[in-house]
Amino acid sequence: MEYTHDALKEKIVEMYPEIAQHKFSVDLDFDEGKNAYIVTFKRGESLLTTHLEKQDADDCMNGIKCVYLGIQVSQFIKNFEEREVFGRQAA
């Protein structure tokens, strides 16, 4: 299946609206050796990098959510929110 990096990024953000709600940026790079996309979510200094297998990316483009990616997004949001709370309490 052929698609651009931008199309895949748009699809990921569309399928996981919490990414936009929390104002995370998304970057993608394809790793030929792993046959997987390296997906990076970032907001401020917080960063999460994860892998998205080519087959999962293809499924994503066909409207099928990737459970693994959804779990990673949820965990990143949770970690980010905990850091914000900790930062406010420490101040």
C-alpha positions in Angstrom: 0.0 0.0 0.0 1.4 3.4 -1.0 0.9 6.6 1.0 2.9 9.6 2.1 4.3 10.2 5.5 2.0 13.3 5.8 -1.0 11.1 5.0 -0.1 8.6 7.7 0.5 11.4 10.2 -2.9 12.9 9.4 -4.6 9.5 9.8 -2.9 8.9 13.1 -4.1 12.3 14.4 -7.5 11.6 13.1 -7.8 8.2 14.7 -6.4 9.4 18.0 -7.9 12.8 18.6 -6.3 13.0 22.1 -3.0 13.8 20.2 -4.5 17.1 19.0 -6.4 17.7 22.2 -3.1 17.6 24.2 -1.3 19.6 21.4 1.4 16.9 20.7 3.4 17.1 17.5 3.8 13.9 15.5 6.9 13.1 13.4 7.5 9.9 11.3 10.5 8.3 9.8 10.6 5.0 8.1 13.3 2.5 9.2 14.0 0.2 6.2 15.9 -2.3 8.4 13.0 -2.7 10.8 10.3 -2.3 8.1 8.6 0.0 10.6 7.8 3.7 11.1 9.5 5.4 14.0 6.8 7.6 15.4 7.7 10.5 17.7 5.3 12.4 19.8 6.5 15.6 21.4 5.2 18.5 23.5 7.7 20.9 25.1 10.5 18.8 26.5 8.4 15.6 26.8 9.1 13.1 24.1 7.9 9.6 23.2 9.3 7.5 20.4 7.7 4.2 19.4 7.6 1.9 16.5 4.7 1.3 14.1 5.0 -1.8 12.1 4.5 -1.4 8.3 1.4 -3.7 8.4 -0.1 -1.7 11.3 0.5 1.5 9.4 -1.2 0.0 6.4 -4.1 -1.1 8.6 -4.2 2.4 10.1 -4.6 3.9 6.6 -7.5 1.5 6.0 -9.2 2.8 9.2 -8.2 0.0 11.5 -6.9 1.3 14.9 -3.6 -0.1 16.1 -4.0 -1.2 19.7 -0.3 -0.9 20.5 -0.1 2.6 19.2 -3.2 3.6 21.1 -1.7 2.3 24.3 1.5 4.2 23.7 -0.4 7.4 23.1 -2.5 6.9 26.3 0.7 6.2 28.3 2.4 9.3 26.9 -0.5 11.5 27.9 -0.6 9.9 31.4 3.1 10.4 31.9 2.9 14.0 30.6 0.0 14.9 32.9 1.8 13.3 35.9 4.9 15.4 35.1 2.8 18.6 35.0 1.2 17.8 38.3 4.5 17.0 39.9 6.0 20.2 38.5 3.2 22.3 40.0 3.5 20.5 43.4 7.3 21.0 43.4 7.0 24.7 42.7 
